[in-house]
Amino acid sequence: MTDGHGASSMLQAAIAAGVPAEWVNVAVETLVAETTALAEATQKLDYVALGRAVRLILERPEKRVVVTGVGKSGHIAHKTAATLSSTGTPAVYVSAAEGVHGDLGMVGRDEVVLAFSHRGESDELVALLPSLVRLGSKIIAVTGRPSSTLAEHAHVVLNMAVEREACPHNLAPTSSTTVMLALGDALAMVLMEARKFSTADYALLHPGGSLGRQLLLTVRDVMRTGGDQAVVRAYQTVQEALLVMTHAPVRGVANVVDEDGMLVGVFTDGDLRVNLEQRGGAVLSEPVASVMGREPTTITPDRLATEALSMMQSRELDNLCVVDGFGRALGIVDVQDLLRAGLS
């Protein structure tokens, strides 16, 4: 966070760089106004009403939340629907403007309708209310006017009135939409907590994102097995092992196993270089057992790929041996495969 002195220095730097002082002042005044509005909303929000809104939604676990609004409030509603859906509360956005022309068919009976409107008197939204009542909708109104038509039809009213918009003419929705957005986020986060929605649950809904990869991708998904890895026996010569390693897609490393497939060591090109320097070319005719690492770092296939990457980075390894619960060699994890999978 930038302190007051730092902010002042940044403002002075902007003016020194040729940014007109009046532009800087307007930007600062806007941010201060919206920050103040959020602070005031925190103090004025009826948390009992918020609790009732949350219970209305939780009492209908098989139902979606229908989120609606018009204009700038509609944009906030659309974003809130997306946030709810991604945090464990299925939701759909229905434009009030389109709702009066058929999209109301997306609203099921007895569903919760979360309606955003600063004034609570938008023509399109008010026109929806009779139909919502007939459908048995449970309406949660997010409005700055608790006495509005929308509020009068609502089962719960979340008052987000602001003293003044950040707009110098007090016209453009600015502070009010900021408070609306924050209130929508607050509702989603409370529901998330009430549902005990975990990071693993979040990842299931975001499989294409970085968090999804971190929480869903396992070692089994990325490890090299079969012909994609080098596997040698402890009695094979170093030269034979090198030939096997040369033809494997993962170069420079081989799992060393016994006759039962149990991992007994790992042989790397690093081991080869060290022994060539110490013992010369004669090492090529010696068994791998004489030069291999006997206590390789291992991981099981059910572990998260991020754990494998963390182990490699902390120990400065390029590869990990994968074993089952009995120590049987199953494959090799290569750090480049993890990086290509989007982990970092």
SERO-114460 format. One record per residue (C-alpha): residue in one letter; x, y, z; residue number from 1. Coordinates in nm, 2 decimals, m for minus. Layout:
<pts>
PT   r       px       py       pz     k
PT   a        X        Y        Z   NUM
...
</pts>
This chain:
<pts>
PT   r       px       py       pz     k
PT   m     0.00     0.00     0.00     1
PT   t     0.13     0.35    m0.08     2
PT   d     0.15     0.58     0.22     3
PT   g     0.06     0.95     0.21     4
PT   h     0.41     1.06     0.14     5
PT   g     0.45     0.81    m0.14     6
PT   a     0.12     0.91    m0.30     7
PT   s     0.21     1.28    m0.27     8
PT   s     0.54     1.20    m0.45     9
PT   m     0.36     1.02    m0.72    10
PT   l     0.12     1.31    m0.78    11
PT   q     0.41     1.55    m0.79    12
PT   a     0.59     1.33    m1.04    13
PT   a     0.29     1.32    m1.26    14
PT   i     0.26     1.70    m1.27    15
PT   a     0.63     1.73    m1.33    16
PT   a     0.59     1.49    m1.63    17
PT   g     0.34     1.72    m1.78    18
PT   v     0.01     1.58    m1.66    19
PT   p    m0.22     1.88    m1.61    20
PT   a    m0.27     1.95    m1.23    21
PT   e    m0.65     1.97    m1.28    22
PT   w    m0.65     1.62    m1.42    23
PT   v    m0.46     1.48    m1.13    24
PT   n    m0.69     1.66    m0.89    25
PT   v    m1.00     1.52    m1.05    26
PT   a    m0.85     1.17    m1.04    27
PT   v    m0.77     1.20    m0.67    28
PT   e    m1.11     1.35    m0.59    29
PT   t    m1.28     1.06    m0.76    30
PT   l    m1.08     0.80    m0.58    31
PT   v    m1.13     0.97    m0.25    32
PT   a    m1.51     1.01    m0.31    33
PT   e    m1.55     0.65    m0.39    34
PT   t    m1.33     0.53    m0.11    35
PT   t    m1.54     0.74     0.13    36
PT   a    m1.86     0.60    m0.01    37
PT   l    m1.74     0.25     0.05    38
PT   a    m1.64     0.33     0.41    39
PT   e    m1.98     0.49     0.47    40
PT   a    m2.16     0.19     0.32    41
PT   t    m1.96    m0.04     0.56    42
PT   q    m2.10     0.16     0.85    43
PT   k    m2.46     0.19     0.72    44
PT   l    m2.53    m0.15     0.58    45
PT   d    m2.81    m0.34     0.74    46
PT   y    m2.63    m0.66     0.82    47
PT   v    m2.96    m0.82     0.95    48
PT   a    m3.10    m0.77     0.60    49
PT   l    m2.78    m0.91     0.45    50
PT   g    m2.83    m1.22     0.66    51
PT   r    m3.19    m1.26     0.55    52
PT   a    m3.08    m1.23     0.18    53
PT   v    m2.82    m1.50     0.23    54
PT   r    m3.08    m1.73     0.40    55
PT   l    m3.32    m1.67     0.11    56
PT   i    m3.06    m1.80    m0.13    57
PT   l    m2.94    m2.09     0.09    58
PT   e    m3.29    m2.21     0.16    59
PT   r    m3.32    m2.29    m0.22    60
PT   p    m3.01    m2.50    m0.29    61
PT   e    m3.17    m2.64    m0.61    62
PT   k    m3.25    m2.29    m0.74    63
PT   r    m3.04    m2.04    m0.92    64
PT   v    m3.01    m1.68    m0.83    65
PT   v    m3.14    m1.46    m1.12    66
PT   v    m2.95    m1.12    m1.12    67
PT   t    m3.10    m0.83    m1.31    68
PT   g    m3.06    m0.46    m1.37    69
PT   v    m3.06    m0.18    m1.63    70
PT   g    m2.78     0.04    m1.76    71
PT   k    m2.48     0.08    m1.53    72
PT   s    m2.67    m0.12    m1.27    73
PT   g    m2.71    m0.39    m1.53    74
PT   h    m2.33    m0.41    m1.58    75
PT   i    m2.29    m0.45    m1.20    76
PT   a    m2.56    m0.72    m1.20    77
PT   h    m2.39    m0.90    m1.48    78
PT   k    m2.06    m0.91    m1.30    79
PT   t    m2.22    m1.01    m0.97    80
PT   a    m2.39    m1.31    m1.14    81
PT   a    m2.05    m1.42    m1.27    82
PT   t    m1.89    m1.38    m0.93    83
PT   l    m2.17    m1.58    m0.76    84
PT   s    m2.15    m1.86    m1.02    85
PT   s    m1.77    m1.89    m0.98    86
PT   t    m1.79    m1.91    m0.60    87
PT   g    m2.04    m2.18    m0.56    88
PT   t    m2.38    m2.01    m0.60    89
PT   p    m2.53    m2.08    m0.95    90
PT   a    m2.65    m1.76    m1.10    91
PT   v    m2.77    m1.62    m1.43    92
PT   y    m2.79    m1.26    m1.55    93
PT   v    m3.11    m1.15    m1.71    94
PT   s    m3.12    m0.80    m1.86    95
PT   a    m3.44    m0.62    m1.73    96
PT   a    m3.46    m0.45    m2.08    97
PT   e    m3.47    m0.79    m2.25    98
PT   g    m3.68    m0.95    m1.97    99
PT   v    m3.99    m0.76    m2.07   100
PT   h    m3.94    m0.89    m2.42   101
PT   g    m3.93    m1.26    m2.35   102
PT   d    m3.61    m1.33    m2.15   103
PT   l    m3.83    m1.35    m1.84   104
PT   g    m3.87    m1.71    m1.95   105
PT   m    m3.53    m1.77    m1.80   106
PT   v    m3.67    m1.71    m1.45   107
PT   g    m3.81    m2.03    m1.28   108
PT   r    m4.07    m2.04    m1.02   109
PT   d    m3.98    m1.95    m0.66   110
PT   e    m3.62    m1.85    m0.76   111
PT   v    m3.44    m1.57    m0.59   112
PT   v    m3.41    m1.25    m0.80   113
PT   l    m3.13    m1.01    m0.71   114
PT   a    m3.22    m0.68    m0.86   115
PT   f    m2.98    m0.38    m0.88   116
PT   s    m3.12    m0.03    m0.93   117
PT   h    m2.99     0.29    m0.77   118
PT   r    m3.32     0.47    m0.79   119
PT   g    m3.54     0.16    m0.78   120
PT   e    m3.77     0.31    m1.05   121
PT   s    m3.62     0.20    m1.38   122
PT   d    m3.91     0.15    m1.62   123
PT   e    m3.79    m0.19    m1.75   124
PT   l    m3.73    m0.32    m1.40   125
PT   v    m4.06    m0.20    m1.26   126
PT   a    m4.24    m0.36    m1.56   127
PT   l    m4.09    m0.70    m1.46   128
PT   l    m4.22    m0.68    m1.10   129
PT   p    m4.58    m0.80    m1.16   130
PT   s    m4.46    m1.11    m1.35   131
PT   l    m4.19    m1.18    m1.08   132
PT   v    m4.46    m1.17    m0.82   133
PT   r    m4.68    m1.42    m1.01   134
PT   l    m4.38    m1.65    m1.05   135
PT   g    m4.33    m1.65    m0.67   136
PT   s    m3.99    m1.49    m0.70   137
PT   k    m3.81    m1.39    m0.38   138
PT   i    m3.68    m1.05    m0.46   139
PT   i    m3.36    m0.90    m0.30   140
PT   a    m3.34    m0.53    m0.39   141
PT   v    m3.00    m0.35    m0.40   142
PT   t    m3.11     0.01    m0.42   143
PT   g    m3.03     0.35    m0.29   144
PT   r    m3.40     0.43    m0.23   145
PT   p    m3.57     0.20     0.03   146
PT   s    m3.90     0.37    m0.05   147
PT   s    m3.88     0.29    m0.42   148
PT   t    m4.12     0.08    m0.62   149
PT   l    m3.86    m0.20    m0.64   150
PT   a    m3.80    m0.19    m0.27   151
PT   e    m4.18    m0.21    m0.20   152
PT   h    m4.20    m0.54    m0.40   153
PT   a    m3.88    m0.68    m0.24   154
PT   h    m3.86    m0.94     0.04   155
PT   v    m3.52    m0.80     0.14   156
PT   v    m3.38    m0.45     0.08   157
PT   l    m3.01    m0.39     0.08   158
PT   n    m2.97    m0.01     0.11   159
PT   m    m2.67     0.12    m0.08   160
PT   a    m2.75     0.49    m0.08   161
PT   v    m2.46     0.73    m0.12   162
PT   e    m2.44     1.09    m0.02   163
PT   r    m2.31     1.20    m0.36   164
PT   e    m2.17     1.06    m0.68   165
PT   a    m1.80     1.11    m0.75   166
PT   c    m1.92     1.28    m1.08   167
PT   p    m1.86     1.66    m1.03   168
PT   h    m2.22     1.71    m1.16   169
PT   n    m2.36     1.44    m0.93   170
PT   l    m2.51     1.27    m1.23   171
PT   a    m2.30     0.98    m1.37   172
PT   p    m2.32     0.66    m1.16   173
PT   t    m1.98     0.64    m1.00   174
PT   s    m1.98     0.61    m0.62   175
PT   s    m2.32     0.44    m0.63   176
PT   t    m2.20     0.17    m0.88   177
PT   t    m1.88     0.12    m0.68   178
PT   v    m2.08     0.05    m0.36   179
PT   m    m2.32    m0.17    m0.56   180
PT   l    m2.03    m0.37    m0.69   181
PT   a    m1.87    m0.41    m0.35   182
PT   l    m2.21    m0.51    m0.20   183
PT   g    m2.25    m0.78    m0.47   184
PT   d    m1.90    m0.91    m0.39   185
PT   a    m1.98    m0.91    m0.02   186
PT   l    m2.30    m1.11    m0.07   187
PT   a    m2.10    m1.36    m0.29   188
PT   m    m1.83    m1.39    m0.03   189
PT   v    m2.07    m1.45     0.26   190
PT   l    m2.25    m1.72     0.05   191
PT   m    m1.91    m1.87    m0.02   192
PT   e    m1.83    m1.89     0.35   193
PT   a    m2.17    m2.03     0.43   194
PT   r    m2.13    m2.30     0.18   195
PT   k    m1.78    m2.38     0.30   196
PT   f    m1.67    m2.34    m0.06   197
PT   s    m1.30    m2.44    m0.07   198
PT   t    m1.01    m2.36    m0.30   199
PT   a    m1.05    m2.71    m0.44   200
PT   d    m1.41    m2.63    m0.52   201
PT   y    m1.30    m2.31    m0.69   202
PT   a    m1.05    m2.50    m0.90   203
PT   l    m1.31    m2.74    m1.02   204
PT   l    m1.50    m2.44    m1.17   205
PT   h    m1.19    m2.29    m1.32   206
PT   p    m1.00    m2.58    m1.48   207
PT   g    m0.86    m2.36    m1.75   208
PT   g    m0.70    m2.11    m1.51   209
PT   s    m0.38    m2.11    m1.32   210
PT   l    m0.54    m2.20    m0.99   211
PT   g    m0.72    m2.49    m1.15   212
PT   r    m0.39    m2.63    m1.29   213
PT   q    m0.23    m2.59    m0.94   214
PT   l    m0.51    m2.77    m0.76   215
PT   l    m0.61    m3.03    m1.01   216
PT   l    m0.30    m3.14    m1.20   217
PT   t    m0.13    m3.44    m1.04   218
PT   v     0.20    m3.60    m1.10   219
PT   r     0.02    m3.88    m1.28   220
PT   d    m0.10    m3.63    m1.54   221
PT   v     0.25    m3.51    m1.63   222
PT   m     0.49    m3.79    m1.55   223
PT   r     0.68    m3.98    m1.83   224
PT   t     0.62    m4.36    m1.83   225
PT   g     0.69    m4.66    m2.05   226
PT   g     0.90    m4.58    m2.35   227
PT   d     0.90    m4.21    m2.27   228
PT   q     1.15    m4.26    m1.98   229
PT   a     1.48    m4.44    m1.94   230
PT   v     1.49    m4.75    m1.71   231
PT   v     1.80    m4.96    m1.66   232
PT   r     1.90    m5.24    m1.43   233
PT   a     2.17    m5.20    m1.17   234
PT   y     2.39    m5.46    m1.33   235
PT   q     2.40    m5.30    m1.67   236
PT   t     2.71    m5.11    m1.77   237
PT   v     2.73    m4.74    m1.76   238
PT   q     2.78    m4.74    m2.14   239
PT   e     2.46    m4.95    m2.19   240
PT   a     2.27    m4.71    m1.96   241
PT   l     2.39    m4.41    m2.17   242
PT   l     2.25    m4.58    m2.48   243
PT   v     1.91    m4.62    m2.32   244
PT   m     1.91    m4.26    m2.19   245
PT   t     2.01    m4.13    m2.54   246
PT   h     1.70    m4.29    m2.70   247
PT   a     1.46    m4.18    m2.43   248
PT   p     1.26    m3.85    m2.48   249
PT   v     1.36    m3.74    m2.13   250
PT   r     1.74    m3.71    m2.16   251
PT   g     2.00    m3.72    m1.89   252
PT   v     1.83    m3.94    m1.63   253
PT   a     1.74    m4.30    m1.58   254
PT   n     1.55    m4.49    m1.31   255
PT   v     1.76    m4.78    m1.19   256
PT   v     1.55    m5.08    m1.09   257
PT   d     1.60    m5.44    m0.97   258
PT   e     1.44    m5.75    m1.11   259
PT   d     1.11    m5.68    m0.94   260
PT   g     1.09    m5.32    m1.07   261
PT   m     1.17    m5.17    m0.74   262
PT   l     1.36    m4.84    m0.76   263
PT   v     1.71    m4.89    m0.62   264
PT   g     1.87    m4.57    m0.75   265
PT   v     1.89    m4.30    m1.02   266
PT   f     2.16    m4.24    m1.28   267
PT   t     2.21    m3.89    m1.43   268
PT   d     2.45    m3.73    m1.67   269
PT   g     2.58    m3.54    m1.37   270
PT   d     2.68    m3.87    m1.21   271
PT   l     2.86    m3.96    m1.54   272
PT   r     3.05    m3.63    m1.55   273
PT   v     3.17    m3.66    m1.19   274
PT   n     3.29    m4.02    m1.23   275
PT   l     3.46    m3.95    m1.57   276
PT   e     3.66    m3.68    m1.41   277
PT   q     3.75    m3.90    m1.11   278
PT   r     3.80    m4.24    m1.28   279
PT   g     3.83    m4.18    m1.65   280
PT   g     3.69    m4.37    m1.94   281
PT   a     3.71    m4.70    m1.76   282
PT   v     3.39    m4.61    m1.57   283
PT   l     3.20    m4.68    m1.89   284
PT   s     3.24    m5.06    m1.85   285
PT   e     3.14    m5.06    m1.48   286
PT   p     2.79    m5.14    m1.36   287
PT   v     2.55    m4.86    m1.31   288
PT   a     2.52    m4.96    m0.94   289
PT   s     2.87    m4.83    m0.89   290
PT   v     2.79    m4.48    m1.00   291
PT   m     2.42    m4.42    m0.94   292
PT   g     2.26    m4.21    m0.67   293
PT   r     2.13    m4.45    m0.41   294
PT   e     1.88    m4.23    m0.23   295
PT   p     1.69    m4.05    m0.51   296
PT   t     1.42    m3.80    m0.43   297
PT   t     1.09    m3.96    m0.51   298
PT   i     0.72    m3.87    m0.53   299
PT   t     0.40    m4.07    m0.57   300
PT   p     0.17    m4.02    m0.87   301
PT   d    m0.13    m3.89    m0.66   302
PT   r     0.06    m3.59    m0.54   303
PT   l    m0.01    m3.25    m0.69   304
PT   a     0.22    m3.14    m0.98   305
PT   t     0.28    m2.82    m0.79   306
PT   e     0.43    m3.02    m0.51   307
PT   a     0.67    m3.19    m0.75   308
PT   l     0.78    m2.85    m0.89   309
PT   s     0.83    m2.71    m0.54   310
PT   m     1.05    m3.01    m0.45   311
PT   m     1.26    m2.97    m0.76   312
PT   q     1.30    m2.60    m0.71   313
PT   s     1.40    m2.63    m0.35   314
PT   r     1.65    m2.91    m0.42   315
PT   e     1.77    m2.78    m0.75   316
PT   l     1.66    m3.09    m0.94   317
PT   d     1.56    m3.13    m1.30   318
PT   n     1.38    m3.46    m1.25   319
PT   l     1.19    m3.66    m0.99   320
PT   c     1.15    m4.04    m0.98   321
PT   v     0.79    m4.15    m0.94   322
PT   v     0.72    m4.45    m0.73   323
PT   d     0.41    m4.63    m0.59   324
PT   g     0.35    m4.69    m0.22   325
PT   f     0.58    m4.99    m0.22   326
PT   g     0.87    m4.82    m0.39   327
PT   r     0.81    m4.96    m0.73   328
PT   a     0.94    m4.73    m1.01   329
PT   l     0.65    m4.59    m1.22   330
PT   g     0.80    m4.30    m1.41   331
PT   i     0.99    m3.97    m1.42   332
PT   v     0.87    m3.61    m1.38   333
PT   d     1.07    m3.36    m1.58   334
PT   v     1.07    m3.00    m1.47   335
PT   q     1.03    m2.88    m1.83   336
PT   d     0.70    m3.07    m1.86   337
PT   l     0.58    m2.90    m1.55   338
PT   l     0.67    m2.55    m1.68   339
PT   r     0.50    m2.63    m2.02   340
PT   a     0.19    m2.73    m1.82   341
PT   g     0.17    m2.37    m1.70   342
PT   l     0.30    m2.42    m1.35   343
PT   s     0.56    m2.18    m1.21   344
</pts>
